[in-house]
Amino acid sequence: MLTRLLCVISFSIFLGACAVEAAPTAVPDSATPMPTATAVPPTPFRIIGYVTDAVIVELVPFEKLTHINYAFAIPNRDGTLKPMANGWKMDNLVRQAHEHDVKVLISVGGWGHDETFEVLAADPAARDQLVQALVALVEKHNLDGLDMDWEYPDPVTLSPDSAQNYVHLMQALGAEMRARDKLLTAAVVALGEYGAGIEPAVFDEVDFLNVMVYDRGGEGHHSSFEFAQESLAYWRGRGLPPEKMVLGVPFYGRPNYATYKQLVAADPAHAFTDEATWNGRTEFYNGIPTIQQKTRLALEQASGIMIWTLEQDTQDDTSLLQAIHQTVHRAP
């Protein structure tokens, strides 16, 4: 009898707790209204840094990152992978990143490999070979997932089946990564005709997309704040959820591709502007104020910031990564 009475009391308390959460007591019109709680984002804000095999692992500021993408694993047309350069360095990076609760993904492809992807993705056997090769790579090196850098699936000029072949590849990779509780992401164009190569069916397969909002052609800034606004609006219009949208920013300039580190070494004042004279020409890049502004935009409209690349940053108070980290953690 006592046990039954305790069960009844416990059940009543449980129902009461649920009722409070589901239907809070209304505040009388005459009472001072309670402050409204700020909505909690579904996932922590992501700070994703790409590194290449030139990275000095000991200089990576892991405490300011959530993810690292190691670039690149290069595919062959038959779906096999070229030997990894400095694989030992990737293993060292993974070990140290995991000690800081930072996830490491292997980026696959990169600029200049689009024709290889077009050929292998159109062949079911080569496509399956690539999937299995990447699964083996992830497991061998204790990686946290894959970042697909087939940057320009091109159904307009290369192959009318390009976009659908990209979907098939991402669906196969998505199934394998989910089965292993691993991440699948991709780097995609900022906007424009190449965006048609990424069909909405891909959105369900990825954990998030890294939007490459840089290298815009024409004169002037290749990665302006306005370009970032346009890009996020484009992908939002395509149906990409904000929680799967990551804003990419450059740590280098154009047209000469001077690194931010080089520009600041030439003159520390360059850290606070977006233009500098470099080798006799005007170099356009993102200094600290613009990076802070873009970070605030990502906090409002996306789920993270992606960096190409960490090696191009400074290691002092002019660091762009530090500016991102401080903006995120000072946000209300």
ChimeraX attribute file (.defattr): number of C-alpha atoms within 10 A of each C-alpha:
attribute: neighborCount
match mode: 1-to-1
recipient: residues
	/A:1	6
	/A:2	7
	/A:3	8
	/A:4	9
	/A:5	10
	/A:6	11
	/A:7	12
	/A:8	12
	/A:9	12
	/A:10	12
	/A:11	12
	/A:12	12
	/A:13	12
	/A:14	11
	/A:15	12
	/A:16	12
	/A:17	11
	/A:18	12
	/A:19	12
	/A:20	10
	/A:21	10
	/A:22	9
	/A:23	8
	/A:24	9
	/A:25	9
	/A:26	7
	/A:27	10
	/A:28	8
	/A:29	7
	/A:30	6
	/A:31	7
	/A:32	8
	/A:33	10
	/A:34	7
	/A:35	6
	/A:36	6
	/A:37	6
	/A:38	7
	/A:39	6
	/A:40	7
	/A:41	10
	/A:42	8
	/A:43	10
	/A:44	11
	/A:45	19
	/A:46	19
	/A:47	24
	/A:48	27
	/A:49	25
	/A:50	21
	/A:51	24
	/A:52	18
	/A:53	16
	/A:54	11
	/A:55	18
	/A:56	12
	/A:57	18
	/A:58	10
	/A:59	10
	/A:60	19
	/A:61	14
	/A:62	21
	/A:63	11
	/A:64	17
	/A:65	24
	/A:66	19
	/A:67	20
	/A:68	26
	/A:69	25
	/A:70	23
	/A:71	23
	/A:72	20
	/A:73	21
	/A:74	18
	/A:75	20
	/A:76	16
	/A:77	18
	/A:78	18
	/A:79	25
	/A:80	19
	/A:81	18
	/A:82	10
	/A:83	10
	/A:84	14
	/A:85	14
	/A:86	11
	/A:87	12
	/A:88	12
	/A:89	15
	/A:90	23
	/A:91	15
	/A:92	13
	/A:93	22
	/A:94	23
	/A:95	16
	/A:96	16
	/A:97	22
	/A:98	15
	/A:99	11
	/A:100	15
	/A:101	13
	/A:102	20
	/A:103	21
	/A:104	29
	/A:105	24
	/A:106	26
	/A:107	25
	/A:108	23
	/A:109	22
	/A:110	17
	/A:111	9
	/A:112	10
	/A:113	18
	/A:114	17
	/A:115	16
	/A:116	17
	/A:117	26
	/A:118	23
	/A:119	18
	/A:120	23
	/A:121	27
	/A:122	18
	/A:123	15
	/A:124	14
	/A:125	13
	/A:126	19
	/A:127	25
	/A:128	19
	/A:129	17
	/A:130	24
	/A:131	21
	/A:132	17
	/A:133	15
	/A:134	24
	/A:135	19
	/A:136	12
	/A:137	18
	/A:138	20
	/A:139	12
	/A:140	10
	/A:141	17
	/A:142	15
	/A:143	22
	/A:144	23
	/A:145	26
	/A:146	27
	/A:147	25
	/A:148	25
	/A:149	24
	/A:150	22
	/A:151	23
	/A:152	26
	/A:153	28
	/A:154	22
	/A:155	19
	/A:156	14
	/A:157	9
	/A:158	12
	/A:159	16
	/A:160	13
	/A:161	16
	/A:162	24
	/A:163	23
	/A:164	20
	/A:165	24
	/A:166	25
	/A:167	21
	/A:168	18
	/A:169	21
	/A:170	24
	/A:171	17
	/A:172	17
	/A:173	26
	/A:174	23
	/A:175	14
	/A:176	18
	/A:177	22
	/A:178	15
	/A:179	9
	/A:180	14
	/A:181	11
	/A:182	19
	/A:183	22
	/A:184	24
	/A:185	25
	/A:186	21
	/A:187	22
	/A:188	22
	/A:189	24
	/A:190	24
	/A:191	20
	/A:192	9
	/A:193	11
	/A:194	18
	/A:195	19
	/A:196	18
	/A:197	23
	/A:198	22
	/A:199	14
	/A:200	14
	/A:201	14
	/A:202	21
	/A:203	21
	/A:204	13
	/A:205	20
	/A:206	22
	/A:207	16
	/A:208	23
	/A:209	27
	/A:210	25
	/A:211	23
	/A:212	24
	/A:213	26
	/A:214	23
	/A:215	15
	/A:216	16
	/A:217	11
	/A:218	8
	/A:219	9
	/A:220	15
	/A:221	21
	/A:222	21
	/A:223	25
	/A:224	21
	/A:225	18
	/A:226	9
	/A:227	17
	/A:228	23
	/A:229	16
	/A:230	15
	/A:231	21
	/A:232	24
	/A:233	16
	/A:234	16
	/A:235	20
	/A:236	15
	/A:237	10
	/A:238	15
	/A:239	12
	/A:240	20
	/A:241	15
	/A:242	18
	/A:243	18
	/A:244	18
	/A:245	23
	/A:246	27
	/A:247	29
	/A:248	29
	/A:249	27
	/A:250	26
	/A:251	25
	/A:252	25
	/A:253	27
	/A:254	24
	/A:255	19
	/A:256	13
	/A:257	14
	/A:258	18
	/A:259	20
	/A:260	25
	/A:261	21
	/A:262	18
	/A:263	23
	/A:264	19
	/A:265	13
	/A:266	13
	/A:267	10
	/A:268	12
	/A:269	13
	/A:270	22
	/A:271	24
	/A:272	15
	/A:273	14
	/A:274	19
	/A:275	19
	/A:276	20
	/A:277	12
	/A:278	18
	/A:279	9
	/A:280	7
	/A:281	11
	/A:282	15
	/A:283	22
	/A:284	25
	/A:285	31
	/A:286	27
	/A:287	26
	/A:288	20
	/A:289	15
	/A:290	20
	/A:291	25
	/A:292	21
	/A:293	14
	/A:294	24
	/A:295	27
	/A:296	17
	/A:297	19
	/A:298	24
	/A:299	21
	/A:300	11
	/A:301	19
	/A:302	22
	/A:303	24
	/A:304	28
	/A:305	29
	/A:306	27
	/A:307	23
	/A:308	20
	/A:309	20
	/A:310	23
	/A:311	21
	/A:312	20
	/A:313	22
	/A:314	21
	/A:315	15
	/A:316	8
	/A:317	10
	/A:318	20
	/A:319	21
	/A:320	28
	/A:321	26
	/A:322	20
	/A:323	18
	/A:324	22
	/A:325	18
	/A:326	14
	/A:327	18
	/A:328	20
	/A:329	9
	/A:330	8
	/A:331	9
	/A:332	6
